[in-house]
Amino acid sequence: MDQKKIGSFLKELRKEKELTQEQLSEILGVTNRSISRWENGVNMPDFDLVIELANYFGVSIEEFLNGERKNDMVDKKTEETMLKVADYTNEERIRVTRRLNWIFIAGVIALLVYMVLEMNGLTETGVYEGIASFALGLVFGGLLVGVLYTSRYMARIKAFKVETAAPGRRQELRCHRKQPRAASCLAQILQ
């Protein structure tokens, strides 16, 4: 996939509909900056947004990812498989978001426990000292996990897991590692 070609095609489709980047960003629920980055080939939209863009502009997913219109349409089986890949990426994102929410809730509760103990002057006495230390550890751990999940370090950790995985699972794991590459992985799987 050529990101610059896809970006140019997206820009062409947007201009055909006589939309500004701002109008398209409002339709998709993203920022103007994201649209600009996609059109300049800096980034790719998430796979679920690729499907939404293809549907909105009336092109097939294959045409969108190739960055040009085709006369023949993608067969139904390939289209359905791509939709399943998009569903998987959505489910993965929802699962990660739920984990982060629970970690955040645990961190807030731990912070509240620590604050109550500190305000009552109990952080220096016996059992309460251990509880306060545990609460602070939960807060710190929650912050650390949140930072890892919201930064690029988590992608590096996943890449390390792929490299240390069993040889039979490497291709499967590589295909699920990055969403923008989902279509190319799908093509490899289908071959």
Stockholm file with secondary structure:
# STOCKHOLM 1.0

chainA/1-191         MDQKKIGSFLKELRKEKELTQEQLSEILGVTNRSISRWENGVNMPDFDLVIELANYFGVSIEEFLNGERKNDMVDKKTEETMLKVADYTNEERIRVTRRLNWIFIAGVIALLVYMVLEMNGLTETGVYEGIASFALGLVFGGLLVGVLYTSRYMARIKAFKVETAAPGRRQELRCHRKQPRAASCLAQILQ
#=GR chainA/1-191 SS CCHHHHHHHHHHHHHHTTCCHHHHHHHHTSCHHHHHHHHTTSCCCCHHHHHHHHHHHTCCHHHHHHTSCCSSCCCHHHHHHHHHHHHHHHHHHHHHHHHHHHHHHHHHHHHHHHHHHHHTTCTTSHHHHHHHHHHHHHHHHHHHHHHHHHSTHHHHHHHHHHHHSCHHHHHHHHHHHCGGGHHHHHHHHHC
#=GC SS_cons         CCHHHHHHHHHHHHHHTTCCHHHHHHHHTSCHHHHHHHHTTSCCCCHHHHHHHHHHHTCCHHHHHHTSCCSSCCCHHHHHHHHHHHHHHHHHHHHHHHHHHHHHHHHHHHHHHHHHHHHTTCTTSHHHHHHHHHHHHHHHHHHHHHHHHHSTHHHHHHHHHHHHSCHHHHHHHHHHHCGGGHHHHHHHHHC
//
